[in-house]
Amino acid sequence: MALITAEQFRESIKDDGREFYCSGELVKDFATHPIAKDLLDYTAMDYEMALDPKYHELLTEALPDGERVHFTFVAPKTKEDLIRRRKVIQTTMHVSGGPGGAKFTGIDGLNGLHLACSRIDRQMGTEYSDRVAKYRRYLMDIDAAIAVAMTDVKGNRTSHPHQQKGHQDYYVRMVSKGNDGIVVRGAKAHISFAPTSHELVVLPCRAMTPGDGDYAIAFATPTNAKGVKMIGRSDPIVVFDDVFVPMDRVFLMGEWQYAHEMPYSFATYHRLSADTYKYAELEIHVGLAALLAEYNGLEKVGHVREKLAWLVMYAEGTEALGKAAVENCEYDESGTPYPNTLYSNVAKFFFASNYYTAEQHLQDIAGGLVSTLPAMADLKNPATREYLLKYLGTGDICDAEDRMKAFRLAQRMCDHVSGNITVHAEGSMAAQKIMLYAVADWERYKAYAKHAAGIHSDHPAVRDIPPHRLMLV
Ligand SMILES: Cc1cc2nc3c(=O)[nH]c(=O)nc-3n(C[C@H](O)[C@H](O)[C@H](O)COP(=O)(O)OP(=O)(O)OC[C@H]3O[C@@H](n4cnc5c(N)ncnc54)[C@H](O)[C@@H]3O)c2cc1C
């Protein structure tokens, strides 16, 4: 049963033990709860799409034995697999309006785990990769909806996990271990689509120090395991209240020196995914700004054209960086491809740091109705409909109803969540700068500077080229 239907998926979420607390109550029936239902419907779309003949080829893959599974579960082996992953995400964006609820962040977690564990195994002689491979096979078999829980609640941000004051559980930690498994306690924050997932991949979120051994853990758990409690909405806090994890689902257990491998590997895949879905969002953003310029009769105005051109630069720059990250992907020693670390971090930083300018341009072109738009229900009310039709259109350019719909979309695109997601989801901007600093080829940059300045360098990039003349005249 490697591909399940949307209906089978909905049934599978009615399992025992799932504890999702939302708006002050335990959700008993996802299908009727106002918030959980939206989440369930959205996640179910991934299953609908995979069996839809229009998307089946793209979204599913035949294994060597002929069995068809969701493409995202297959470990990437080539650059083309990364390119296809981008196509999967952007197609899902176009069809469902989001990057997918069942197989998005969690897949990047799984691939990050694969990459990190193979590095750790090579250096430590451990056998975590075998466990990851078996876990991957299990996910394929149940056609799992999977989330990643990496971001700890963290307490005081500048203290290491074992240095926290008040209590010792600001980072998820191992409270006991036996031959059969470990017991974990702590909480992870902002875990997208956890409530409608079958499985959680749990990773450490930072580099650790010698005192942090108990916090250097990675594992997987079903979301309905005893002690897992989710509190919030679509991206809840996930509490691990002494959850037992069997040993075959433990992927790091105390090797604090390697804890950083997990978030770094995950982030490398996930920042590319972010850039990929962001472009599909930005296409709408640019299109909406142009549409509102048209609906307001502003298309030929100089400052508006300038802003539209900037928006095109922003959107296409984001896409170009995403493409560059896969076209120039890297391979680890086991041959596993991963997005170019430098480019995927530049991509994330580029779109996050420019986001509020993009929002400003959209709002500037649109006007104040982004804040004050009457409700669409007022357009249906016979007492107000005629007034809105008369006053909110723009003569022969567009009617009021279409213009109101465009403004409604602008309201949603500029809501309080969009900017925060852009800045923080997939890691705060400081995290990208840390990665950029860490992986930049400083010696090469310096060699070119030396060469231009006429300073001797033996760096292979410059040692065989003649002195730089133009820069010195
Ligand atoms: C919509 C959304 C969805 C998300 N989905 C997921 C998900 O599915 N799974 C998941 O694991 N995570 C998820 N995240 C979490 C996301 O990765 C984090 O929000 C991000 O890494 C920032 O962490 P934080 O929210 O704890 O903020 P903080 O880390 O507290 O950031 C606040 C500020 O503190 C700075 N800071 C933090 N620590 C330090 C330090 N030690 N030294 C100096 N400065 C520091 C940061 O750079 C930033 O400027 C999601 C976030 C959002 C907003």
The ligand as a Gaussian input file, in Angstrom:
#p B3LYP/6-31G(d) Opt

LIG

0 1
 C        5.646000      29.813000       9.916000
 C        6.826000      29.082000      10.456000
 C        6.945000      27.726000      10.222000
 C        8.016000      27.007000      10.769000
 N        8.069000      25.655000      10.590000
 C        9.012000      24.938000      11.243000
 C        8.994000      23.510000      11.201000
 O        8.165000      22.901000      10.540000
 N        9.928000      22.832000      11.924000
 C       10.877000      23.475000      12.667000
 O       11.696000      22.806000      13.294000
 N       10.914000      24.835000      12.734000
 C       10.002000      25.572000      12.053000
 N       10.027000      26.947000      12.106000
 C       11.006000      27.571000      12.980000
 C       12.018000      28.489000      12.342000
 O       13.082000      27.750000      11.807000
 C       12.443000      29.434000      13.489000
 O       11.372000      30.330000      13.702000
 C       13.721000      30.178000      13.210000
 O       14.804000      29.289000      13.180000
 C       13.959000      31.213000      14.313000
 O       13.902000      30.607000      15.585000
 P       12.982000      31.260000      16.733000
 O       11.609000      31.422000      16.185000
 O       13.154000      30.478000      17.969000
 O       13.556000      32.698000      16.909000
 P       14.927000      33.075000      17.617000
 O       15.969000      32.048000      17.321000
 O       14.658000      33.394000      19.026000
 O       15.282000      34.360000      16.810000
 C       15.070000      35.697000      17.281000
 C       16.367000      36.466000      17.092000
 O       17.337000      35.938000      17.990000
 C       18.555000      35.710000      17.295000
 N       19.261000      34.636000      17.993000
 C       18.780000      33.421000      18.323000
 N       19.713000      32.695000      18.971000
 C       20.813000      33.469000      19.052000
 C       22.107000      33.292000      19.617000
 N       22.481000      32.170000      20.209000
 N       22.986000      34.298000      19.485000
 C       22.653000      35.446000      18.865000
 N       21.427000      35.677000      18.323000
 C       20.527000      34.709000      18.415000
 C       18.091000      35.328000      15.890000
 O       19.130000      35.444000      14.919000
 C       16.969000      36.328000      15.681000
 O       17.502000      37.561000      15.273000
 C        8.990000      27.682000      11.538000
 C        8.878000      29.065000      11.734000
 C        7.825000      29.766000      11.210000
 C        7.737000      31.250000      11.473000

